[in-house]
Amino acid sequence: MKEIIIDVRTPEEFKSGNASCSVNYPLNELSTKIEELKQYESIKIVCRSGARAGTAQMMLMDAGITNVQNLGPWQMAKCD
């Protein structure tokens, strides 16, 4: 299954600690990634507390991407 874990924090926050399997798409740039994200079967989103991840989830769902899950804080991302 093609899965992606997106950390929507700022680049500075991402550099201070992140899940090694996540990619950093800051929330204010996420809209530019929507077409690319349509190829994934599973999209998981994290941030510092879960609030920005929730905003990102709604943004993607509004764009027709329904396979989106808000994992909350970035520490909840599980890398295989």
C-alpha positions in Angstrom: 0.0 0.0 0.0 1.3 3.4 -0.9 1.3 5.5 2.3 2.7 8.9 3.2 3.0 10.5 6.6 3.0 14.3 6.4 4.2 16.6 9.1 2.5 20.0 8.6 4.7 22.0 11.1 7.1 24.7 10.0 10.5 23.7 8.7 12.0 25.0 11.9 9.7 22.9 14.1 10.4 19.8 11.8 14.1 20.2 12.2 13.8 20.3 16.0 12.4 16.7 16.0 10.4 14.5 13.6 9.5 11.0 12.6 12.2 9.7 10.2 9.5 8.4 7.8 7.6 11.6 7.6 7.8 14.4 5.0 7.6 18.1 5.9 4.8 19.8 3.9 4.1 23.0 6.0 0.4 23.7 6.3 0.8 27.0 4.4 2.2 25.1 1.4 0.0 22.0 1.5 -2.4 23.2 -1.1 0.4 23.0 -3.7 0.8 19.3 -3.0 -2.8 18.2 -3.5 -2.4 16.7 -7.0 0.7 14.8 -5.9 -1.2 13.4 -2.8 -4.0 12.0 -4.8 -1.7 9.0 -5.8 -1.5 7.7 -2.2 -3.8 5.1 -0.8 -3.3 6.3 2.8 -2.3 9.8 4.0 -1.5 10.3 7.7 -1.0 13.8 9.0 0.9 15.0 12.1 1.9 18.3 13.7 2.7 19.5 17.2 -0.6 18.9 18.9 -3.0 17.7 16.2 -4.8 21.0 15.5 -2.9 21.9 12.3 -3.2 18.3 11.2 -6.9 18.6 11.6 -6.9 21.7 9.4 -4.8 19.9 6.8 -7.2 16.9 6.9 -10.2 19.1 6.2 -8.3 20.9 3.4 -7.5 17.5 1.7 -11.0 16.2 2.2 -12.4 19.4 0.7 -10.2 18.6 -2.3 -11.8 15.2 -2.6 -9.1 13.1 -0.9 -10.9 10.9 1.6 -8.2 8.5 2.7 -6.7 11.0 5.3 -6.1 10.4 9.0 -5.1 12.9 11.7 -2.6 11.1 14.0 -2.2 14.2 16.2 1.3 14.9 17.6 4.3 13.9 15.4 5.4 11.4 18.0 2.4 9.3 17.1 3.8 8.5 13.6 5.0 4.9 13.5 7.8 4.2 11.1 8.1 0.6 9.9 
